[in-house]
Amino acid sequence: MKQNIERGSDTPTVLTQREIDERYMRRCIQLAQNGRQNAKPNPMVGAVIVAEGRIIGEGYHVRCGEGHAEVNAFAAVSKADEGLLCQATVYVSLEPCSHYGKTPPCADLIVSKGVRRVVCGCVDPFGKVQGRGIQRLREAGISVTVGVLEAECLWLNRRFITMNTQQRPYIILKWAQTANGFLDNHGRAWAVSNDFTRMLSHKLRAENDAILVGRITDEREHPALTVRDWSGPNPRRLVLGQGMSIPDLLRGLYEDKVQSLIVEGGAKTHAGFIEAGLWDEIRIETSEQVVSGGTPAPVLPADAGLYKSETYGGNRILWFWRL
C-alpha cells in the first residue's frame, strides 16, 4: 500500500507502509541507545507515537525501575495532540511488557490510550513476556505488526537477549597482537595498542559489566582493567584462578545479573573460552609491529564471521561474530 509523499524535489517520492515503518523504527533504535548505561539490567527500548504523518510523542527507557519507553512517549504527547491518539500508531523497538514488575504493564497502557496500531521491532525473550504483550494488544482489537528492522532491534539488546535465552553473560573475547601474530615479546608484556585504540578499548570497557583475565596475565602484568581514557563506570574486575572453571564462573555472573563480559587474556584463558564455544563476539587488534617470538595469538574459531573492520594509526581492529 502506498502512503505518505515526501516533498522537497520536483518528483515527489511515494513511500510504502513498510518504508514508513522502518523510518520510525530507526528513530526508536536511536532513542533506545540513550539508556545504554542506566537501563540495565532492563533492555534498551525506544518508542515513537505517530499520527497524521508526524511524531506527536517519543521516549525511551531511561533508568531501571522508572517509566518504560512507552510511558515516556505517551507523557510527551501534548494536550493539543491527545485527540489524535485514536488514529495513532505506536512504534516500539521491543515488544511491550505484559506483566507487573516495578512498573505496570505497557501493553495495558497502550490499550487504555485507544491507539489503532502498534509496530514492534522484535519479540521480548524475557520469560514473563515472550509474545504475551503482542497477544494482549491483538485481543483488544489493535492491529500489531512485528519484525520491522528485527535484526537491528535484536542486535541492540544482544546482551539482554543472551542473558535471558542462554542464562549466561554476553561474551566478548578481545586481544591485541603483533603483525606476525604474537601477544607479547618473548613472554614480556608488549604495548600493541596506540593511544587512540587504547581509548576505544576503554570505551568498550565502559559499555560492559565485567572484564576477565587469567591468573598468569594478572600476576605478570597486573592490569588495572579500568576506564581511564573514557567516561563511564569501571567494569567488575575478575581473575580466572586455579580451580575455577569457566562454566562455574559464568553461572555465578548470571546469578549476579551480570549481562556482559569482556575476556582480555591471556592465551590459555582465551583458548578455554573458544574450545568451550563460549563466546559471542571477538575483537582483534593487529599492529604493524613485528617481534621475533613470543606467545602465539589464539586461533580464530572456524565459525567466526567478520562483520566490521577499522584502522586507526596503522592498527587494524577486526570484529567477528558467530556464523
HELIX and SHEET records of a PDB file:
HELIX    1   1 GLN A   17  ALA A   32  1                                  16    
HELIX    2   2 GLN A   33  GLY A   35  5                                   3    
HELIX    3   3 ALA A   69  ALA A   75  1                                   7    
HELIX    4   4 LYS A   79  GLN A   87  5                                   9    
HELIX    5   5 CYS A  106  LYS A  113  1                                   8    
HELIX    6   6 ARG A  132  GLU A  139  1                                   8    
HELIX    7   7 GLU A  150  LEU A  156  1                                   7    
HELIX    8   8 ARG A  158  GLN A  166  1                                   9    
HELIX    9   9 ASP A  195  ALA A  206  1                                  12    
HELIX   10  10 ARG A  215  GLU A  221  1                                   7    
HELIX   11  11 ILE A  246  GLU A  255  1                                  10    
HELIX   12  12 ALA A  267  GLU A  275  1                                   9    
SHEET    1   A 2 LYS A   2  GLU A   6  0                                        
SHEET    2   A 2 THR A  13  THR A  16 -1                                        
SHEET    1   B 5 ARG A  54  TYR A  60  0                                        
SHEET    2   B 5 GLY A  46  ALA A  51 -1                                        
SHEET    3   B 5 THR A  89  VAL A  92 -1                                        
SHEET    4   B 5 ARG A 117  CYS A 120  1                                        
SHEET    5   B 5 SER A 143  VAL A 146  1                                        
SHEET    1   C 7 ARG A 236  LEU A 240  0                                        
SHEET    2   C 7 ALA A 210  GLY A 214  1                                        
SHEET    3   C 7 SER A 260  GLY A 265  1                                        
SHEET    4   C 7 TYR A 170  GLN A 177  1                                        
SHEET    5   C 7 GLU A 281  THR A 286  1                                        
SHEET    6   C 7 ASN A 315  ARG A 322 -1                                        
SHEET    7   C 7 ALA A 304  TYR A 312 -1                                        
END                                                                             
